[in-house]
Amino acid sequence: MGVAVPIVEELRSQGHDALHLRDEGLQRSPDQEILDKAIAEDRILLTFDLDFGELAALARDRVVSVILFRLSNPRMANIALRLATVLDASGDALRRGAIVVVEDARHRIRYLPIGSG
């Protein structure tokens, strides 16, 4: 959500099964519908939208992971660099269910459900 199409294309070129909401005409869908789709398809949601962190925290027993970008430099090159670092370092957490907040110089992991990590 809010992540540029070229970032998704870069993920695909690296062998990831990545989709952009535009690929399926869902860019204007309600947040809960987008999260439900991510859960149903076992996908990690990449977003700049803080609402998804809250929705994921409320998902209870459903496994979901969200990568939430909080960057002062939202240029694609910076997003791609930070994303590569997070995917490399946080794979186990993302498979388990987590919110990973990506900042300029670090990332933080909150395991889901909150308090389980």
C-alpha positions in Angstrom: 0.0 0.0 0.0 1.7 3.2 -1.2 4.7 1.2 -2.4 5.8 2.0 -5.9 5.3 -0.6 -8.7 9.1 -0.7 -9.5 9.7 -1.9 -5.9 7.4 -4.8 -6.6 9.0 -5.5 -9.9 12.4 -5.5 -8.2 11.1 -8.1 -5.7 9.8 -10.2 -8.6 13.2 -10.0 -10.3 14.7 -11.4 -7.1 12.4 -14.4 -7.3 9.7 -13.2 -4.8 6.1 -13.9 -5.5 5.2 -10.2 -5.2 2.0 -8.4 -6.3 1.0 -4.8 -6.3 -2.6 -3.9 -5.5 -2.8 -2.4 -9.0 -2.1 -5.8 -10.5 -5.5 -6.9 -9.3 -7.4 -3.5 -9.4 -7.5 -3.3 -5.6 -5.7 0.0 -5.0 -8.9 1.6 -3.8 -10.1 -1.3 -1.6 -10.7 -0.8 2.1 -7.7 -1.5 4.3 -9.4 -4.5 6.0 -10.1 -6.1 2.7 -6.5 -5.7 1.7 -5.3 -7.2 4.9 -7.7 -10.1 4.6 -6.4 -10.8 1.1 -2.8 -10.8 2.4 -3.7 -13.2 5.1 -5.7 -15.5 2.8 -2.8 -15.6 0.3 0.0 -15.8 3.0 1.6 -12.6 1.8 3.6 -9.9 3.6 2.0 -6.5 3.3 4.4 -3.6 2.4 3.1 -0.2 3.3 3.6 3.4 4.5 0.1 3.4 6.0 0.1 3.1 9.8 -3.4 1.7 9.9 -2.2 -1.6 8.7 0.0 -2.1 11.8 -3.1 -1.6 14.0 -5.2 -3.9 11.8 -2.5 -6.6 11.9 -2.3 -6.3 15.7 -6.0 -7.0 15.9 -5.9 -10.0 13.6 -5.7 -12.3 16.7 -5.1 -15.9 15.7 -4.6 -15.2 12.0 -0.9 -15.1 10.9 0.0 -11.9 9.1 3.1 -9.8 8.6 3.4 -6.2 7.7 6.5 -4.2 6.8 5.8 -0.6 7.7 8.1 2.0 6.2 8.8 5.1 8.3 11.5 6.7 6.2 12.6 10.3 5.9 13.9 9.5 2.4 11.1 7.7 0.6 13.0 7.5 -2.7 12.8 4.1 -4.4 16.5 3.4 -4.1 16.4 3.9 -0.4 13.2 1.8 0.0 14.8 -1.0 -2.0 18.0 -0.9 0.1 16.1 -0.9 3.4 13.7 -3.6 2.2 16.6 -5.9 1.2 18.2 -5.5 4.6 14.9 -6.2 6.4 14.0 -9.2 4.3 17.5 -10.7 4.9 17.5 -10.0 8.7 13.8 -10.6 9.5 12.7 -13.7 7.5 11.9 -15.8 10.5 9.8 -13.1 12.2 8.0 -12.4 8.9 7.1 -16.1 8.6 5.8 -16.3 12.2 3.8 -13.1 12.0 5.2 -9.7 12.8 5.0 -6.0 12.2 8.5 -4.8 11.1 8.9 -1.0 11.3 11.6 0.1 8.9 13.3 3.4 9.8 16.3 5.1 8.2 19.0 3.5 10.3 17.3 0.5 11.9 14.2 -1.7 11.9 12.1 -2.9 14.8 10.2 -6.2 15.1 6.9 -6.6 16.9 5.8 -10.2 17.0 2.2 -11.0 16.5 0.0 -11.4 18.4 1.5 -8.4 20.4 3.3 -9.7 23.5 4.1 -13.1 22.0 7.7 -12.4 21.0 
